[in-house]
Structures are given as C-alpha cells and as structure tokens.
Amino acid sequence: MSCDTGHPFEGNLLLAALAPRDVDLIAPHLARADHARGDTLFEVDQDVSYVTFPLDRTVVTLVVPAGGDRNVETATVGHEGAVGGVVSQGYLPAFTRCVVLVEGSVLHMQADRLKEAKRVSPTLNDLFVRYADCLLAQILQSVACNSAHPIEHRVLRWLLSLQDRLGTDALPVTQAVLGNMLGIGRTYVTGVLANLQRQGLIHVGRGRIHMLDRSRTEAACCGCHARVRRHFETVLGAIYAPEGEILAVEATPPITGPERPPDPLRPEVREAGR
C-alpha cells in the first residue's frame, strides 16, 4: 500500500496508504478545511467527535497544560498521520489540547464514520492500529526525553521531528513558540539556541530556525528521535528521504487468521508430562 501519485489522498500519507478497496469507505466522509497558525482544533476535556488529517506541510501539535500559561508538547503530527478520534473510538474527552503549529489545509472526518470503516475492513483497521501505536511511541519517547535529557538535546529532537514533517531546512518556528512547546522560558531558549548556533548546527533567523547540517545535528542529538523514527519504519513502514522527510508509509497487510505457534516441546516430552 504505497503513496502513489494521483491517489485521492496524496496530501496525507496515512490516507494514501489505504488499500484501494478501503478508499470508498473513507472518501465520502471527508471535508476539507483551512486552518491558521494558532488555531485550536480541540481543547482539554472537550469531546473529540472527529478525526483530523493534516495535508502537505500542515503541522499540528498535542500539548498538555502545565499550569499558568505554560504548555508542554507531547507529539507533533504532520502529513504522516492524524489526530483526534484516530486513537480512541471517538466522542471521548480529550486529554490534550491540539493546536495548529504550521498553517495549512486538513481533512476532517467524523470519528464514528472511521469507527464503522475500521469495523468493516480489517486492512483499514490494521493500518490505523499501527499508526496509533506509533503515535503513542512518539508521546512516550517525548516524555522520557523531557525528563531525562539536557535541554540542548530536547531542542534538537524537536527540530528534527519538525523537519521530518516539513522537508525543509528553514523551519517556520519562533523562539517563543519553541520555548512554549518545551515548557521553558524565552530567555532560556534564546541562550540554548545561541549555543547551538555557535556549534554550527542551526542559524536563528527572523521567524525561522535554519537547520544547517542534518547529519551533525542527528549525531549531536540524543537517541530519542532516532528511536521513534525506527519505530515508524518498523511498525508503519515509513519511508524517509536522506534529508529526513517522511515520504510515504507502506503498512504491511494484516495476518488474515491466527496461526498456532509451534509446540516447543518434543513429542516424547509432551507425552511424559501427561
């Protein structure tokens, strides 16, 4: 199941990975919308009755309020995936806030429609189960990274993750937004970025952070970004460009029926134990 040119969902890699027979289960229920940076797609404790699929270079982020005006990012999602009822069965209260980080277009779908499509199609259900597992892995790794690694590593991990979804060296993120995503003050993040710039890893511009050397940045970062990437590759069949951009997902077909594992005991051992 590959992301072929001309596929009706080529702007979103998860939808583009649908088997041809599953397209008709989804297509009639999708509605396109445009969102500006800073738009809130859903709030904490709000019933999430729909699924949102970012298109092309649109990026959304899941953040957890941390008291006052502080928020901490738990996952960044772009054209490789979806947010909302994609993980739950829909119409459950949200634990996080979902905010548009990079403006653009999305596709919305009622969560109960997706639930019904997953019930009808094992291949569609398998694809979304795999994606939900990858999204959870990203969230868990983000929590681990935020608690265990230096702020410089956390900044690099976050920038690499955003570059994966945008496919550009010029990341449209301000120092204030970056600080808010990581739950640190602007003054602190300014000092961290200045240090990374002195190392020749990034260049801080007006409203942009430029990634100067992907390979060196990956080497300077902790292993959290690479671990999440490997999980996406293994579980969802994600294909990455050399410069890091996610190009496609190619989830493998699910096993049609359970197979009994081979008995590890020799026949004579089994008989002796009876």
N, C-alpha and C positions, 0 to 999 in steps of 0.2 A: 504494500500500500504506500505509494510514493506520492510526492508533491509534484504532479505533472503540470506543465504549462497548459493553461486553458481550463483547468479544473475550476468549478464554480466557487471554490473556497480557497483559491490560491493565496489570498491575503492572510490566511490563518493556517499555520502548519498542522495544527491538531485536526481541524476540519478537513484539510486537504489530504490527510492520511486515512480518511474514511474509505472503506471498501465501496466500489461503485454501487452495489446493491443497497448500501446504507444511506446514500446521498438523499434519496427521496424521503427518507424518514425524518431528515433534518431540515432540508431546504425550505419547505413551505412555511416553517415556523420561525424563520429568522427575520429580524428587522434591523436595518442599518441606522446608525446614529453617529453624530459627530460630537466630540467632547473636547473642551478646552482644558489646558493645564490647570490643575487645582480642583476640577470638578470632583465631587464626591459621588461615587456610584452606590455605596450603601454605608450605613453607619453601624456602630456597635449596638447590638441588641435589636436591630431592625430585622424584620422578617425578610429573608432574601428569596424572592419568588422567581428570580430569573438568573440565567447564566450569561456572562459577557465574554465574548471572544475578541480580543484586540486584533486589529488588522494592520499589516505592514509595519510601520515604525511606531505605532501607538504603544505606550507602556503604562501599566498601572502598577500600583504598589499596595500591599497589605500592611497596615501599620496598627500597632497596639498603643493606645493612650497610656502614658507613663506618669500622669499627674501634671496639673497645670497646663502649660502649653506644649509640653514635651510629648513626642511620639517616637516610637522605635519601629523601624521597618522589620518585617519578618519574611517577606517574599516579594520579589519583583517579577512581574509577568508581562510578556510581550506577545508577539505573533506566534510563539510556540505553544500557547496554551489558553487557559480560560480561568475565570474567577466566578465566585458566586455559588450557585447550587450544583456546580460540577462535581464537588466532593460530597456534599450531603444529598439527601433525597428532595431537597427544596423546601421552601417555606419554613425554614428553621432560623432562629435568631442568629445574626452574625456575631462572631466573637471579635472580629477586627473591623477597622474602617478601611474602605477601599477608595483610593484617591488616584486620579489621573496624573501621572508624572510627566509624560510626553504626549502632547495633544495629538488627536487624530480620530480616525473612524473605528467603530466597533460594530459587532453584530450582537444583538440581544435575542434571547430565546427563553420562553417560559420554562421554569425548571420542571414542571410536571410533564411537559412535552418531551423533554430529554429523558426523564424517568421512564416514560412509556416506550420511547425508542430503545432504551437500554434493555427493557424487559423483552421486547420483540426480537432484538438482534444480539446474539452472543458476541459477534465480532465487534460491534459498536460498543457494547458493554465492556469488553476486554480492553479496548483502546482507552476508554475513559478511566477504568480502574488503574491501568498502568500510569496514566497521566496523574491521577490523584496521588498515587504512590510517590511519583517524582516531585510533585508539589510539596507533599509532606516532608520528603527528604530535604528539600531546599529550606523549608521552615526550621526543621530540627538542626540542620547544619548552621543556619544563621544564629540560632540561639546559642549553640555551642561556641561558635566563633566570637560572638559578642561577649561571652562570659570568660573565655579562656585566652584570647589573643590580644596583642597590643593594638592600639588604635590605628597605627600605620597599616597593619595587615588587614584590619577591618575595612579601612577606606579602599585599599587596593582590591579586596574581594568584591566590594560593592561596585566599584567602577568597572571591573572586568565583567561582572554579571550584566551591567547595563550595556556594555559594548557588545556582548553576545547577542543582545536583542535588537540593537540598532545597526550594527555592522558598519560603524564609522569611528574614526579616531577622535572626532570632535563631539563630545558628549554635552548635550544641552542641559546642564545642571549647574546651579549656582552654589556657592559655598554655604549659603543659608539653608538651601534645600538639603544638601549633603549632610550638614550638621543635624538637621531635623530628622533625617532618615536614620542616623546613627545614634541619636539621643545625646548629642554633645553640643556645647555652646559654639557660637560662631567664631569667637576669638580663638578657641582651642583648635577648631578645624582649620582656621587660617594658618596657624602655626604648623600643623601637620602637613598641609598641602605645600607650604613653603619648603619644608624639609624634603618632601618627595620631589619637588621641582628642582631643588639643588642636586638631587641624585640623578637627574636627567630622565626620570620616569614619566613625568607629566609636565604640562605647561598650563598655567591658570590664566585664562583669558576673560574677557567680559561676557559673563553669562555662559561660558563654556569651560570645560576642562578637557584638554587635549591629551590623548594617550600617545606617547612618543615612541615607545618600544614595547610591543606586546610580550615578546619573549622574556625580556628583562623584568617586566612587571610580574609576569607569572612566576618567575624564579624568586622574586623578592617577596611575593605574597605567601601567606600560609597555605596549607594544603586544602583548605575548605572549598575553594572554588573548583579546584580540580576534582575533588571527591564528588561534588554534586554533578559536575559535567559527566564523569564516568557513569554515574547512576542513570542519568538521562540517556546516555549511549546504550547502556546495558538493558534497561527496562523499557525504554520508549523508542529505541532505535534512532536516537538523534544523530544527525549528520552535521558536522561543524566545518566551516571554512578554515583554512590555515590561519587567518587573522582572527578567528574566534566566533564569527557569526553563526548562529543556528540556521541552517539552510533547509532542513526537512526532518520529519520524523517518519519512521518506517516500522511501525509496530508489527511484530510477527503475529500470524493468526493464532487464536487460542486453540488449545487441545480440545477436540470435539467430545472426548469422553475420558473418564478416569481410567487409568491403567493400574492394575495391581502391581506393586513393586515386587521384584523377585525375592523369594524367600532366601535369607542369608544362611539358613541352616541346611546342612546336608541331609538327605533323606533319612540316613541312619540315625542322625542326631535327633531329628524330629520324632522318629518312632520311639526312641529311647525315652523321650520326655513325655510320652503319652501314658 
